[in-house]
Amino acid sequence: QQEFLQKALIYYSETTNEKETEPQAILESLRAQQRVAALQSRLGQHADAEASYRQSIDECDKLLSRSPENHQVRLLLVAAKAGLASMLRPLGREAESIEIALSAYADIGRFKVAQLEKLEEQKLLASSLLDLSGELIESGNVSVADDAAERCLAAWEILLNTKPDSWDFRVGVAKAYGVLGHNRYLRRGRYVEAEKAYLEAERCFSALLIERPSDRQCRQSLVAILGNHGNVCHEQKRFVERVEFQRRGLAIAEALSREFPQDHKMLEHHLIAVANMAGALRAQGVDDNLQEVLELRHQALSLAVSLLELQPDVEQYWFTV
């Protein structure tokens, strides 16, 4: 997979090196530039990715200064900011991440999927809302986070209504339910709403995995959903159910990290699943769980060390060690 990503990075990098003057060609160049940034981020080339994202943001700003009503460029600006915000948080730059996410959400204004004519534009808005929702939830700005999470789900549902069989749109709806659940979970006291959203997300991902059992993206997302659902059970003192959810998530995460040992995202989800499982067992307060908790802690340490070898600049891995 690393080899495939490197080849894709070379291809899109060559595309962005071509200077364009025609409006449509400029848009394509900006899209390619953002693909480069996303690939660099995925490969752990964070400094290069940040430079690519910021270059894209600067170029979009320049274009918008001349044509402020160009919604295609504004959508690309939002997408670049959303990608940058998502990348910065794991690097320990939380304040910057939140600032950029709030700026991106302001740029969206009152864009609505139904107002956009092209399906590609509608999908870009829905994808940006998905990326931004997660960051805005962490910002502590409750009203903005609520608005973003609800708009995110509405956007993906509109897209799904236009193409009910679209795999991408079904995945988008499933992820949007997960974001909505996380928003409700962090809003203390709204656990019933959170659980309802998590159950719907799990139902969606389970249906998708029946069709494509080996799909990495869906399995990865389901690990997060199960972990968060387990945490909701903990808040309601349903400790046995929490262990069940965490154990299911851990089994999927272990399989993913075995299949993709050089993919830091898979290892990171495995690490989180291990931590969730250890926390669930400790919360039960059963002495028989002590040995398993110790084994999980050793496993967490080993995963954190492996992650540091792949991505030494990610602050949270050092904290885990």
HUSULNOR-V756652 format. One record per pair of residues at least 4 apart in sequence whose ideal C-beta (glycine too) atoms are under 6 Angstrom apart, sorted by the first residue. I is the first residue (numbers start at 1). GAP is how many residues later the second one is. Records with the same first field share a line. If there is no record, write none. Layout:
BEGIN
I=GAP + GAP
END
This chain:
BEGIN
2=260
5=34 + 38
8=31
9=4 + 30
12=20 + 23 + 24
13=23
15=17
16=13 + 16 + 17 + 20
20=5 + 6 + 9
27=45
30=26 + 46
33=23
34=22 + 46
36=16
37=12 + 15 + 16
38=45
40=5 + 8 + 9
41=8 + 46
44=267
45=4
46=267
53=27 + 30 + 31
56=24
57=23
60=13 + 16 + 17
63=10
64=4 + 9
75=46 + 49 + 50
77=30
78=26 + 29 + 30 + 50
79=45 + 49
81=19 + 23
82=22 + 46 + 49 + 50
84=16
85=12 + 15 + 16 + 50
86=45
88=5 + 8 + 9
89=5 + 8
90=224 + 226
92=223
93=4
97=38
98=41
101=31 + 34 + 35
104=28
105=27
111=14
113=9 + 12 + 42 + 45
116=5 + 6
122=37
126=29 + 30 + 33 + 46
128=4
129=4 + 22 + 23 + 26
130=22 + 45
132=4 + 16
133=15 + 16 + 19 + 46
134=45
136=8 + 9 + 12
137=8 + 45 + 46 + 49
141=4
145=38
149=30 + 31 + 34
152=24 + 27
153=23 + 27
156=16 + 17 + 20
157=16
159=10
160=9 + 13
163=6
174=27 + 30 + 31
175=46
177=20 + 23 + 24
178=23 + 47
180=17
181=13 + 16 + 17
182=46
184=6 + 9 + 10
185=9 + 47
190=4
191=41 + 44 + 45
194=38
195=37
198=27 + 31
201=24
202=4 + 23
205=13 + 16 + 17
208=10
209=4 + 9
216=4
219=33 + 37
220=49
223=26 + 29 + 30 + 46 + 50
226=19 + 22 + 23
227=22 + 49
229=16
230=12 + 15 + 16
233=5 + 8 + 9
234=8 + 49
239=44 + 45
242=38
243=4 + 37
246=30 + 31 + 34
249=24
250=23 + 27
253=16 + 17 + 20
256=10
257=9 + 10 + 13
260=6
264=4 + 43 + 46 + 47
267=36 + 39 + 40
270=33
271=29 + 32
274=22 + 25 + 26
275=25
277=19
278=15 + 18
281=8 + 11 + 12
282=11
289=4
304=13 + 16 + 17
307=10
308=4 + 9
END
